[in-house]
Amino acid sequence: MSKLDDPFEVLAIDEPLDELAARSGEFPAARPPFPLPGASIARFHGFDLEERPVVIGVPGLPHELVPARTTIRLTRSQLGSSVVLLFEGGDVRRPIVVGVLQEVAGPDATPESPRPLVSVQADDDRFVVSAEREIVLRCGEASITLTRAGKVLIKGTYVLSRSSGYNRIKGAAVDIN
């Protein structure tokens, strides 16, 4: 019976344990079971219905919208920004946003405050929604559109205007039918 066969014999081993285990075939060499990708870049597309960030351009899924987790706070003003991703367990379907790439400004560039896409103001008496070009309220086949040029477009399969008082139509020209 050799010293290696006796389970109660204390051995002094001079070589590293992982080399010994790999040589003996008892244990596989310590390597990750899958290749771990480095950081990747994708585009911040928006938020899903549960307010989770959604990214597009994930390596291996170039045109697919993928919900992500994040270590930073993302805002709507960052829509379209390039984001840095890591992948949980190396799975490209489980991205984690770890940062937003900053645009490099030239030496003469002055920082601009980002313009809000839509502004909403509310108090006890008024609720004001403002946009630069157009606001559209839509439900099914019905819509109300307000444009920058001052047009109000009301569309629907059935439009009713009812008033308990005077119902007035006023304009430079009024065209009925």
C-alpha positions in Angstrom: 0.0 0.0 0.0 1.5 3.3 -1.1 1.2 6.6 0.7 -1.3 7.9 -1.9 -3.6 5.0 -1.3 -3.8 5.5 2.5 -6.6 8.0 3.3 -5.3 8.7 6.8 -1.7 9.5 5.8 -0.9 13.2 5.9 1.1 14.2 2.9 3.3 17.2 2.2 2.5 18.3 -1.3 4.9 20.6 -3.0 3.0 21.3 -6.2 -0.1 23.5 -6.5 -3.4 21.8 -5.8 -5.1 22.7 -9.1 -2.2 21.2 -11.0 -2.2 18.1 -9.0 -6.0 17.7 -9.4 -5.8 18.4 -13.1 -3.0 15.8 -13.5 -4.8 13.2 -11.5 -8.1 13.7 -13.4 -10.2 13.9 -10.2 -11.1 17.6 -10.7 -11.3 19.8 -13.7 -8.9 22.7 -13.9 -10.4 25.9 -12.4 -11.8 27.7 -15.5 -15.1 29.5 -15.9 -17.7 27.2 -17.7 -18.3 30.0 -20.3 -16.3 32.8 -21.8 -17.0 36.1 -19.9 -17.4 39.0 -22.4 -15.9 42.3 -21.6 -17.9 45.5 -21.4 -20.1 46.2 -24.4 -21.7 49.3 -25.8 -25.4 49.6 -26.8 -28.0 52.4 -27.1 -30.4 53.4 -24.4 -33.8 53.1 -26.1 -36.3 54.0 -23.4 -38.3 52.4 -20.6 -40.7 49.5 -20.7 -44.2 49.5 -19.0 -42.6 48.5 -15.7 -40.1 51.5 -16.0 -37.1 49.1 -16.6 -34.5 50.5 -19.0 -34.5 49.0 -22.5 -31.4 48.9 -24.7 -30.9 48.1 -28.4 -27.7 47.1 -30.2 -26.7 44.4 -27.7 -23.9 42.2 -29.3 -25.5 39.1 -30.8 -29.0 40.7 -30.7 -28.4 43.8 -32.9 -32.0 44.8 -33.6 -33.7 43.4 -30.5 -35.0 45.5 -27.7 -33.7 44.0 -24.5 -34.8 45.0 -20.9 -31.9 45.7 -18.6 -31.0 46.3 -15.0 -28.9 49.3 -14.0 -26.4 50.4 -11.4 -27.0 54.1 -12.3 -30.1 56.3 -12.5 -31.2 56.7 -16.2 -33.5 59.6 -17.2 -35.6 60.3 -20.3 -33.2 63.1 -21.2 -30.6 60.3 -21.8 -32.7 58.5 -24.5 -30.5 57.6 -27.5 -27.2 57.8 -25.4 -24.6 55.1 -25.7 -24.5 53.0 -22.5 -21.9 50.6 -21.2 -23.2 47.1 -20.5 -22.0 44.0 -18.6 -23.9 40.8 -18.7 -25.1 38.8 -15.7 -23.6 35.3 -15.9 -22.3 36.1 -19.4 -25.9 36.0 -20.8 -26.5 38.7 -23.4 -30.2 38.6 -22.6 -29.4 39.8 -19.1 -27.6 43.1 -19.5 -26.7 45.5 -16.7 -26.2 49.2 -17.5 -23.1 50.3 -15.6 -22.6 53.8 -17.2 -23.5 56.3 -19.9 -20.8 57.3 -22.3 -20.2 61.1 -22.2 -20.0 63.0 -25.5 -16.6 64.5 -26.1 -16.9 68.3 -26.4 -14.4 70.4 -28.4 -12.3 73.0 -26.7 -14.6 75.9 -27.6 -17.8 74.0 -26.7 -20.0 75.5 -23.9 -22.1 73.0 -22.0 -25.7 73.3 -23.0 -28.5 72.3 -20.7 -30.6 69.6 -22.3 -33.9 70.8 -23.6 -36.8 68.9 -22.2 -38.7 66.8 -24.7 -42.0 67.5 -23.0 -42.7 69.8 -20.1 -45.6 69.2 -17.7 -46.7 71.7 -15.1 -49.5 71.0 -12.6 -51.0 72.8 -9.7 -54.5 72.7 -8.0 -56.1 74.6 -10.9 -54.3 73.7 -14.1 -52.5 70.9 -15.8 -50.3 72.2 -18.7 -48.4 69.9 -21.2 -46.0 71.6 -23.5 -44.0 70.3 -26.5 -41.9 71.9 -29.1 -43.6 70.6 -32.2 -46.8 68.7 -31.6 -49.0 67.0 -28.9 -51.2 64.1 -29.9 -53.8 62.5 -27.6 -54.9 59.2 -29.2 -57.3 56.4 -28.2 -58.2 53.8 -30.8 -59.4 55.6 -33.9 -59.9 58.9 -32.1 -57.2 61.6 -31.8 -56.7 65.3 -30.9 -53.6 66.9 -32.4 -52.2 70.3 -31.4 -49.5 71.6 -33.7 -46.9 74.4 -33.4 -48.6 76.3 -36.2 -51.7 76.6 -34.1 -53.8 73.9 -35.7 -56.2 71.8 -33.6 -57.1 68.6 -35.4 -59.9 66.4 -34.0 -60.5 63.1 -35.7 -62.8 60.2 -34.9 -65.5 58.0 -36.3 -68.1 60.0 -34.3 -67.6 63.5 -33.0 -70.1 65.2 -30.7 -70.1 68.8 -29.6 -72.7 69.4 -26.9 -73.3 72.5 -24.8 -75.9 73.5 -22.2 -75.3 77.1 -23.3 -74.3 78.8 -26.5 -72.3 76.5 -28.9 -70.3 78.8 -31.1 -68.2 78.1 -34.2 -66.0 81.1 -35.2 -63.3 81.5 -37.8 -62.3 83.4 -40.9 -64.2 80.8 -42.9 -66.4 78.0 -41.8 -66.9 75.0 -44.1 -69.6 72.5 -43.2 -69.4 69.3 -45.4 
